[in-house]
Amino acid sequence: MFIFTQDEEVQRIFNLMDGLDQIAFTHERNLGSDDHWVPESPEGKAIFDQLIAPENRQALRKWYARSDGRELNPSALNLKLTLERAIQEKLD
């Protein structure tokens, strides 16, 4: 899957999310299967750590702001809750 956005930060978050989804699908249980999901593989952990890195927080907020109030599907919501728990702040 590919999206194109003029915002390089948001594009980077999309690419990380897509990579995490691919790793979770092939090596682990489904991404966002519950709100306590964390990656188990080294590759998944590395991507997750990039997503929650302080320099990516603003981009994560932009990523979730793109939903414009639309409800997230259960997996996406669980991943958002997992990320929020890891960084100890809301992404709204």
C-alpha positions in Angstrom: 0.0 0.0 0.0 1.2 3.5 -0.8 0.0 6.9 0.1 1.5 10.1 -1.1 1.4 13.2 0.9 3.3 16.5 0.7 4.0 16.2 4.4 7.2 14.2 4.7 6.7 13.5 8.4 3.3 11.9 7.8 4.7 9.9 4.9 7.4 8.6 7.1 4.8 7.5 9.8 2.8 5.8 7.1 5.9 3.9 5.9 6.7 2.9 9.4 3.1 1.8 10.1 3.1 -0.2 6.8 6.3 -1.9 7.7 5.1 -2.8 11.1 1.9 -4.2 9.6 3.9 -6.3 7.2 6.1 -7.7 10.0 3.2 -8.3 12.3 1.3 -10.1 9.5 4.1 -12.4 8.6 5.9 -13.0 11.9 3.5 -12.2 14.7 -0.1 -12.1 15.5 -2.1 -9.4 13.8 -1.1 -5.8 14.4 -3.5 -4.2 16.8 -5.1 -7.4 17.8 -5.6 -6.0 21.2 -4.6 -2.8 23.0 -1.6 -4.5 24.7 0.0 -5.7 21.5 3.7 -5.1 21.3 6.0 -6.4 18.6 8.0 -9.5 19.4 10.4 -9.7 16.5 13.6 -7.6 16.4 12.4 -6.0 13.2 9.0 -5.2 14.7 10.6 -3.8 17.9 12.9 -1.6 15.8 10.0 -0.1 13.8 7.9 0.3 16.9 10.8 2.2 18.6 11.0 4.5 15.6 7.3 5.2 15.8 7.4 6.2 19.5 10.7 8.1 19.2 10.3 11.7 20.6 11.2 13.1 17.2 8.1 11.4 15.6 5.5 12.4 18.2 4.3 15.4 16.2 4.1 13.3 13.0 2.1 10.7 14.9 -0.4 13.3 16.0 -0.7 14.5 12.4 -1.2 10.9 11.3 -4.1 10.4 13.7 -5.5 13.9 12.9 -5.9 12.8 9.3 -9.0 10.7 10.4 -10.9 14.0 10.8 -13.1 12.6 13.5 -13.9 9.3 11.6 -13.9 6.3 13.8 -10.9 4.1 13.6 -11.3 0.4 12.9 -10.7 -1.8 16.0 -7.2 -2.8 15.0 -6.2 0.8 14.3 -7.7 2.0 17.6 -5.9 -0.8 19.5 -2.6 0.2 17.9 -3.3 3.9 18.8 -3.9 2.9 22.4 -0.7 0.8 22.5 1.3 3.8 21.1 -0.3 6.2 23.6 0.5 3.8 26.5 4.1 3.5 25.3 4.6 7.3 25.0 2.4 8.1 28.0 0.5 10.8 26.1 -2.6 11.2 23.9 -2.2 11.3 20.1 -5.5 13.2 19.5 
